[in-house]
Amino acid sequence: MYHGQRIPGFPKHPHRGFETITVTLQGYVDHADSLGAAGRYCNGDVQWMTAGSGCQHAEMFPLVHQDQENPLELFQIWLNLPAKDKFAQPHYRMLWAEDIPVLTSTDAHGRASTVRLIAGEWDGAKAPAPSPASWANDPNNHVRILLIRMDPGAEIRIPAVTPTISRNLYFYEGDKIRISGKEILPYTRAVLAGDRDLRIQAGNAQCFLLLLEGEPINEPIAKYGPFVMNTSEEIQDAYRDYRQTGFGGWPWDAPDPVHDIGENRFAKYIDGHVEERRSYHDPT
């Protein structure tokens, strides 16, 4: 769903009450928000944004290459905030691809599985820290986000955590996998038990998976459009506040700003601090 008129993407729009975790696989994204923060990220980078009390942002997909295609592949994960943090200060953080742990293991037959650790812990490694108000910041909440690539025929074990954890596996590319003996076809979400070890076996092609898991917040959810709150009254309040305040307004000259900087990446934060990174093409 592209809504840009001069460039593909999502021009300015509001959020409140939850977080967006944007995981790029390939292609470029330009960020701009109502607090003046901005950035460009791509090819394995992850943007972790807490909407909290409310902000506007734009997510545009710059046509960096004029002489070739500009493919874009990404996941955007929405992570709820508990009631006590729904009005946290908006915040965003870049998890640069080269800083995200990538762990490779081999099964008994020498076939490899590679895990990119975006949130939580895996095999003794820890992911970069999420945003401060995130549900993922408390290790007792067992939030884990993994991108898994499996060689043909490879096996990987997903260890038990707790009987209460919510665990979803998305099989998004490959021919088939087997989970504890049950065959699963691509473009499938598998809801998995959290209190038992699970064995996943790839089919005859490379298989690509996204694992999302964490303890439930166990609070009522009311959601409508770009807002996720606890009650319908809070949804109505969010729309009223947005109409009255614009969640801080919009400091950019256009609703769909694009950063004219070539392939290099950067993040400009609310406090004015700027991180700059050279172009990156994920070797995995």
DRENRO-442336 format. One record per residue (C-alpha): residue in three letters; x, y, z. Coordinates in nm, 4 decimals. Layout:
<nodes>
   resn       east      north         up
    Ala          X          Y          Z
...
</nodes>
This chain:
<nodes>
   resn       east      north         up
    Met     0.0000     0.0000     0.0000
    Tyr     0.1985     0.2964    -0.1310
    His     0.0463     0.6394    -0.0858
    Gly     0.3179     0.8739    -0.2107
    Gln     0.2465     1.0968    -0.5105
    Arg     0.6022     1.1847    -0.6188
    Ile     0.7798     0.8946    -0.4490
    Pro     0.6482     0.5692    -0.2983
    Gly     0.5877     0.5513     0.0739
    Phe     0.3631     0.6696     0.3539
    Pro     0.3487     1.0493     0.3940
    Lys     0.2958     1.1973     0.7408
    His     0.0474     1.0122     0.9594
    Pro    -0.0090     0.9844     1.3365
    His     0.0384     0.7073     1.5935
    Arg    -0.0293     0.6754     1.9661
    Gly    -0.0062     0.4020     2.2275
    Phe     0.2316     0.1464     2.0759
    Glu     0.5662     0.0952     1.9007
    Thr     0.6653     0.0284     1.5411
    Ile     0.9675    -0.1923     1.4745
    Thr     1.0620    -0.1646     1.1078
    Val     1.2927    -0.4428     0.9917
    Thr     1.4434    -0.3876     0.6470
    Leu     1.5547    -0.6841     0.4389
    Gln     1.6474    -0.4839     0.1291
    Gly     1.5858    -0.1316     0.0057
    Tyr     1.5854     0.2146     0.1627
    Val     1.3516     0.3978     0.4008
    Asp     1.3568     0.7702     0.4823
    His     1.2207     0.8699     0.8241
    Ala     1.0947     1.2115     0.9359
    Asp     0.8752     1.2904     1.2349
    Ser     0.6895     1.5679     1.4141
    Leu     0.9637     1.6024     1.6761
    Gly     1.2226     1.6921     1.4131
    Ala     1.3992     1.3566     1.4055
    Ala     1.5004     1.2093     1.0710
    Gly     1.7005     0.9293     0.9149
    Arg     1.7754     0.6966     0.6269
    Tyr     1.8171     0.3221     0.6808
    Cys     1.8324     0.0093     0.4656
    Asn     1.9469    -0.3493     0.4016
    Gly     1.9191    -0.5105     0.7448
    Asp     1.8840    -0.1958     0.9593
    Val     1.5993    -0.1801     1.2121
    Gln     1.4157     0.1306     1.3306
    Trp     1.2542     0.1044     1.6750
    Met     1.0030     0.3854     1.7256
    Thr     0.7897     0.4458     2.0350
    Ala     0.4826     0.6499     1.9427
    Gly     0.3843     0.6795     2.3099
    Ser     0.1738     0.9900     2.3774
    Gly     0.1561     1.0656     2.0069
    Cys     0.3668     1.1664     1.7110
    Gln     0.3446     1.1984     1.3372
    His     0.5972     1.0384     1.1074
    Ala     0.6577     0.9794     0.7379
    Glu     0.8060     0.6614     0.5927
    Met     0.9185     0.7206     0.2367
    Phe     1.0987     0.4808     0.0049
    Pro     1.3576     0.6858    -0.1877
    Leu     1.4480     0.5851    -0.5423
    Val     1.8180     0.5865    -0.4671
    His     1.9181     0.4130    -0.7922
    Gln     1.8319     0.5838    -1.1202
    Asp     1.9895     0.3169    -1.3431
    Gln     1.8394     0.0029    -1.1879
    Glu     1.5406    -0.1251    -0.9938
    Asn     1.4809    -0.0107    -0.6352
    Pro     1.3397    -0.3213    -0.4624
    Leu     1.2030    -0.2863    -0.1099
    Glu     1.1325    -0.5668     0.1343
    Leu     1.0596    -0.5092     0.5014
    Phe     0.8527    -0.6106     0.8008
    Gln     0.6835    -0.3606     1.0282
    Ile     0.6000    -0.5095     1.3663
    Trp     0.3581    -0.3336     1.6006
    Leu     0.4437    -0.3896     1.9660
    Asn     0.1848    -0.2779     2.2190
    Leu     0.2660    -0.0607     2.5202
    Pro     0.1130    -0.1309     2.8624
    Ala    -0.1288     0.1293     2.9981
    Lys     0.1354     0.2804     3.2254
    Asp     0.3558     0.3598     2.9228
    Lys     0.1042     0.4542     2.6558
    Phe     0.1765     0.8228     2.7159
    Ala     0.5535     0.7852     2.7283
    Gln     0.7656     1.0455     2.5519
    Pro     0.7898     0.9564     2.1805
    His     1.1294     0.8158     2.0931
    Tyr     1.3119     0.6397     1.8138
    Arg     1.6331     0.4439     1.7925
    Met     1.8285     0.2917     1.5064
    Leu     1.9620    -0.0613     1.5347
    Trp     2.2191    -0.0618     1.2558
    Ala     2.2567    -0.3885     1.0651
    Glu     2.6259    -0.4269     1.1459
    Asp     2.5476    -0.3983     1.5204
    Ile     2.2752    -0.6657     1.5242
    Pro     2.4074    -1.0081     1.6324
    Val     2.4035    -1.2761     1.3641
    Leu     2.4526    -1.6292     1.4968
    Thr     2.5046    -1.9407     1.2887
    Ser     2.4588    -2.2955     1.4137
    Thr     2.4862    -2.6308     1.2399
    Asp     2.2803    -2.9409     1.2963
    Ala     2.4076    -3.2987     1.3287
    His     2.4462    -3.3203     0.9505
    Gly     2.6412    -2.9952     0.9175
    Arg     2.3538    -2.7928     0.7686
    Ala     2.3456    -2.4304     0.8817
    Ser     2.0793    -2.2033     1.0262
    Thr     2.1493    -1.8320     1.0685
    Val     1.9662    -1.6234     1.3277
    Arg     1.9552    -1.2426     1.3212
    Leu     1.8793    -1.1300     1.6775
    Ile     1.6677    -0.8126     1.6692
    Ala     1.5256    -0.8302     2.0228
    Gly     1.5896    -1.0449     2.3280
    Glu     1.8523    -1.3148     2.3732
    Trp     1.9604    -1.6166     2.1739
    Asp     2.2367    -1.8681     2.2334
    Gly     2.4145    -1.6456     2.4864
    Ala     2.3967    -1.3281     2.2739
    Lys     2.1893    -1.0160     2.3451
    Ala     2.0228    -0.7887     2.0930
    Pro     2.0821    -0.4119     2.0987
    Ala     1.8687    -0.2315     2.3557
    Pro     1.5177    -0.1324     2.2454
    Ser     1.3565     0.2049     2.3167
    Pro     1.3425     0.2952     2.6891
    Ala     0.9661     0.2588     2.7434
    Ser     0.9343    -0.0635     2.5460
    Trp     0.7712    -0.3789     2.6854
    Ala     1.0843    -0.5461     2.5471
    Asn     1.3087    -0.3605     2.7940
    Asp     1.2158    -0.5882     3.0857
    Pro     1.3807    -0.9311     3.0400
    Asn     1.0968    -1.0873     3.2401
    Asn     0.8689    -1.0128     2.9449
    His     1.0747    -1.2490     2.7232
    Val     1.0271    -1.0404     2.4085
    Arg     1.2249    -1.1934     2.1252
    Ile     1.2360    -1.1103     1.7545
    Leu     1.4370    -1.3388     1.5275
    Leu     1.4942    -1.3542     1.1539
    Ile     1.5930    -1.7118     1.0696
    Arg     1.7470    -1.8393     0.7467
    Met     1.7813    -2.2167     0.7101
    Asp     1.9808    -2.4134     0.4548
    Pro     1.7875    -2.6864     0.2705
    Gly     1.7177    -2.9709     0.5107
    Ala     1.8632    -2.7887     0.8128
    Glu     1.7179    -2.8336     1.1608
    Ile     1.6992    -2.5749     1.4386
    Arg     1.5631    -2.5996     1.7930
    Ile     1.3455    -2.3275     1.9465
    Pro     1.3843    -2.3684     2.3248
    Ala     1.0971    -2.3630     2.5722
    Val     1.0394    -2.0383     2.7634
    Thr     0.7159    -2.0276     2.9664
    Pro     0.3621    -2.1713     2.9314
    Thr     0.2209    -1.8157     2.9156
    Ile     0.4337    -1.6751     2.6347
    Ser     0.2747    -1.5740     2.3035
    Arg     0.4831    -1.7291     2.0241
    Asn     0.4182    -1.6787     1.6515
    Leu     0.6320    -1.8065     1.3660
    Tyr     0.5879    -1.6607     1.0167
    Phe     0.7196    -1.8756     0.7302
    Tyr     0.7586    -1.6213     0.4524
    Glu     0.9895    -1.7786     0.1925
    Gly     1.0856    -2.1343     0.0953
    Asp     0.9091    -2.4511    -0.0149
    Lys     0.8052    -2.6107     0.3163
    Ile     0.9115    -2.6651     0.6750
    Arg     0.8242    -2.9236     0.9372
    Ile     0.7587    -2.8239     1.2981
    Ser     0.7757    -3.1188     1.5343
    Gly     0.6725    -3.3403     1.2448
    Lys     0.3899    -3.1239     1.1056
    Glu     0.4352    -2.9901     0.7525
    Ile     0.3872    -2.6128     0.7060
    Leu     0.3684    -2.4347     0.3699
    Pro     0.4976    -2.0812     0.3010
    Tyr     0.2956    -1.7662     0.3769
    Thr     0.1739    -1.9283     0.6968
    Arg     0.1658    -1.8161     1.0585
    Ala     0.2175    -2.0962     1.3088
    Val     0.1079    -2.0336     1.6693
    Leu     0.3514    -2.2335     1.8803
    Ala     0.3530    -2.3597     2.2370
    Gly     0.5863    -2.1620     2.4594
    Asp     0.6558    -2.4275     2.7220
    Arg     0.8180    -2.6943     2.5077
    Asp     1.1233    -2.7293     2.2852
    Leu     1.0296    -2.7228     1.9179
    Arg     1.2282    -2.8569     1.6255
    Ile     1.1995    -2.6926     1.2853
    Gln     1.3276    -2.8642     0.9713
    Ala     1.3667    -2.6875     0.6393
    Gly     1.2444    -2.8413     0.3172
    Asn     1.4359    -2.8735    -0.0094
    Ala     1.5059    -2.5006    -0.0490
    Gln     1.6422    -2.2254     0.1713
    Cys     1.3707    -2.1247     0.4184
    Phe     1.3189    -1.7836     0.5781
    Leu     1.1254    -1.7334     0.9027
    Leu     1.0279    -1.4521     1.1380
    Leu     0.9765    -1.5444     1.5045
    Leu     0.7859    -1.3082     1.7364
    Glu     0.7379    -1.3967     2.1005
    Gly     0.6782    -1.2331     2.4375
    Glu     0.4700    -1.2459     2.7508
    Pro     0.1219    -1.0962     2.7027
    Ile     0.0503    -0.7587     2.8602
    Asn    -0.2914    -0.8905     2.9713
    Glu    -0.4778    -0.5610     2.9384
    Pro    -0.7797    -0.4663     2.7266
    Ile    -0.6966    -0.3510     2.3738
    Ala    -0.8894    -0.0921     2.1754
    Lys    -0.7484    -0.0171     1.8308
    Tyr    -0.8615     0.1902     1.5384
    Gly    -0.6503     0.3044     1.2470
    Pro    -0.3173     0.4405     1.3716
    Phe    -0.3985     0.4236     1.7454
    Val    -0.3780     0.1364     1.9947
    Met    -0.5187     0.2104     2.3397
    Asn    -0.7052     0.0316     2.6201
    Thr    -1.0582     0.1703     2.5757
    Ser    -1.2760     0.3129     2.2989
    Glu    -1.2902     0.6401     2.4910
    Glu    -0.9121     0.6640     2.4696
    Ile    -0.9327     0.6105     2.0937
    Gln    -1.1778     0.9005     2.0689
    Asp    -0.9452     1.1109     2.2855
    Ala    -0.6540     1.0280     2.0540
    Tyr    -0.8434     1.1506     1.7477
    Arg    -0.9525     1.4669     1.9274
    Asp    -0.5993     1.5398     2.0497
    Tyr    -0.4563     1.4809     1.7049
    Arg    -0.7071     1.7171     1.5423
    Gln    -0.6347     1.9861     1.8015
    Thr    -0.2575     1.9582     1.8352
    Gly    -0.1236     1.7580     1.5424
    Phe     0.0911     1.5828     1.8036
    Gly     0.3423     1.8647     1.7851
    Gly     0.2799     1.9802     1.4298
    Trp     0.4959     1.9100     1.1275
    Pro     0.8342     2.0860     1.0953
    Trp     0.9049     1.9676     0.7391
    Asp     0.8360     2.1536     0.4131
    Ala     0.6424     1.8613     0.2641
    Pro     0.4283     1.5753     0.3974
    Asp     0.6600     1.3273     0.2216
    Pro     1.0187     1.4464     0.2819
    Val     1.3067     1.2604     0.1187
    His     1.6716     1.3022     0.2152
    Asp     1.8990     1.3761    -0.0823
    Ile     2.2158     1.2074     0.0451
    Gly     2.2802     0.9167    -0.1910
    Glu     2.3220     0.5716    -0.0410
    Asn     2.4705     0.6688     0.2955
    Arg     2.2671     0.6185     0.6130
    Phe     2.2079     0.8481     0.9088
    Ala     1.9896     0.9071     1.2122
    Lys     1.9174     1.2504     1.3562
    Tyr     1.7612     1.2269     1.7011
    Ile     1.5330     1.4592     1.8965
    Asp     1.8242     1.5990     2.0998
    Gly     2.0113     1.6956     1.7814
    His     2.2619     1.4105     1.7993
    Val     2.3438     1.2674     1.4558
    Glu     2.4775     0.9208     1.3718
    Glu     2.6233     0.8703     1.0264
    Arg     2.6941     0.5366     0.8583
    Arg     2.8225     0.4511     0.5143
    Ser     2.6157     0.2544     0.2684
    Tyr     2.5715    -0.1055     0.3807
    His     2.4770    -0.4196     0.1936
    Asp     2.4051    -0.7060     0.4306
    Pro     2.6320    -1.0007     0.3442
    Thr     2.3835    -1.2509     0.4967
</nodes>
